[in-house]
Every structure is written in C-alpha cells, then in structure tokens.
Amino acid sequence: MHSEDESTALAGRTTGTAPTTGTTRTPRTPRTPRTDTARTTGAGPEYVHGYSPQEAQRLGDQADTLAALLHSGTSYPAGSRVLEAGCGVGAQTVHLIENSPGARIVAVDRSAASLAQARAHVAAARPPGAPAAVAWQQADVYELPFQDASFDAVFLCFVLEHLADPVRALGELRRVLRPGGSLTVIEGDHGSALFHPFSHGAHTLVAHLIRLQADAGGNALIGRELQPLLTSAGFRDAVVRPRTVYVDGTRPALVEGFTRRTFIAMVEAVREDALRAGLTTAADWDRGMAGLRRAAADDGSFHYTFFKAVAVRAGATSPGSLRVVSASAGMHANSLTPGASSAASFT
C-alpha cells in the first residue's frame, strides 16, 4: 500500500471510538514527591496523561486516525497465537482483529476497568452473533502468567513509553515468545514534533510534557531508542522504521483527527500538572498553546514521527512450526506525506 492510499484511508478515520492506552499502569494520583509504590517496585509508573473522559476520547481519535499508518504490514496467519501486551481499552485490538481475523489473540492489561471497556469496545465492533475473537486476561507485563514460548507473536503499541523498566518488560515478553517468533512494537517520540509557524512557547510546552512524563517514570522520547532496547533485551534482527505523519491545510481530516484531537489535546491535558510542578505560568502556558494551535490553521503545518520495530526471539524453530508474518514483506507505506516515496521497506 502506497502512502497516498494510506493517507486516504486515514482521512476517513477521524471519528472517535473507545480508546486504548496500551499501557501497564497504576491509577493516577496527585503529584507528590516521587515516593510512590509504582516507581519503587517497578510495577509501572503513573500514567502521565490521566484517565479523564477527554483523554479517553483523545486516545480513541489517535487509534482510529493512525490505524492505516501504524498497522499497515502487520498481520498474523489464522491459528497463530498472538499476545497483545498492554491492550488498554481495546482500540488497537480492534485493528489487530481486522488485519488478522483468524489469529488467536490474547490481550492483557493491568487494569480490570480497562479490560472491561476493551471487551465492550471489541464486542461493539464485531458483527452481531460473531464469535469472540479475543481472550482477555488481567496481568502485569513484568510478570506474565504464561508458560515459556506460549506465543507465536507479540504486539504492543504505546506501552514502553510509560514503563520505568522497558528492558525488563521486553525480557518478559521475550520469555513467552517462542523461538523464531516475532515481536512488533510501536512508539512515538515527542522530540520529532515540528510545526509551522515556529513558536518557542509551543516547543517549550512540548518540553514540559516530556519532563512530566520523565518525572512519572516514563520516556516520551523512547521511539528513537527501540533498536538498542530490543537488542539489550535479547532480541535479534531488530529492524526499526519511521512512520511519519505530515499534516497541513490540504488534509483537513488529519488536521482535526491528529493535530487537534490527538497531539494538541494531549498537551492541553497536562496544563494543571505543569503549573503545579512550577514548570510554567498560566500566561506562558496560554501563549504556548496559542502558538501550537496555529499549526492547525489553514496556513500551518505539523509533523510527527512514530517508530515501528520488528524483532525476533533467537532460537531454533521446530520443523512444521507456524510461520508468523508480522510487518514483513510489502511493508513500505512509512509516511503520511503527499507523494512520499515507498522505497523504504521491511525485508
């Protein structure tokens, strides 16, 4: 699928649905000195974006708007055993099912409430009377309740950025993946956010968001680190490719679905945290937001890069074992830019 076709598909997916967080996380608490149990035990840091209805809507908009870009090239054969780690409320799960209708998907998340929402969301997206397509299980990504080599493939999206110890989590995912099985991971990188007109105040707000996520135990710049992280966790053949979003006034659906309702809304949501932490004043925040909103104007533009990685668990594959295709041949739609080259591909 070429990038222009992919952009057309994205343009039609700007209505919000139930969101996914794709995280293993603890409930949000007021910001206090960093002595919370999640940080000290490694169970999972505070989720920096919170759990408001507005955040739920933002995550839904993000999942649907970016589905063609992020899920392109990822599919699993019928009968394959696929683990989705940190499924949140199931928005990414819906797209996994669409692309791999015969796969046996197990979706896990630490939050029982998120899993309940995920069940409802996936059920609503399925045809009436269709059999269940997913097995749901509450579990911590650091301590999964599965035997070694239980899965043919693992998928996770926007999970590692919220973890205090991503290498440990990847090691646990490697344990439950069969030798020769594939892991697909997608992350963003807020350092890739570029916009026109330039606004120092807007860039400062993005820096505040990065700082707040770091204070909460996460890493908003983790996209650029995927290859070394996967290698450190013992995976081999790790291949990382950028998935770029470029938006301007000629793409009103993406202006609304991504620039406004995904990125700008994400920054807006941390205003009170930034003020409470003493990172900014109300006046400086408002000026920065005005500059950021200019990127969504008819004469503005916005750019952001996601990173999609595929890696393999080393080890012999037994004769006749199931071959899992995940983001492999034909995966060359790596950007949402008009006329973008499709030369880059996974091989």
Protein Blocks (a to p, Z undefined) as FASTA:
>chain_A
ZZklmmmmmmmmmbccdddekiacdddddddddfbfklmnonopcdfkbpafklmmmmmm
mmmmmmmmmmgopacdehiacddehklnolmmmmmmmmmmmbccddddfblklmmmmmmm
mmmmpcehiacfbdcddddfklccbdehkbfbdcdehklmmpfblmlmmmmmmmmpcehi
acddddddfklpccddddfklmmmmmmmmmmmmmnopafklmmmmmmmmmmnopahiacd
dddddddfklmmlmmmmmmmmmmmmmmmmmmmmmmnopacfklmmmmmmmmmmmmmmkbc
cdddddddddddeddddehiacddehiehiacfbccehiafkbccZZ
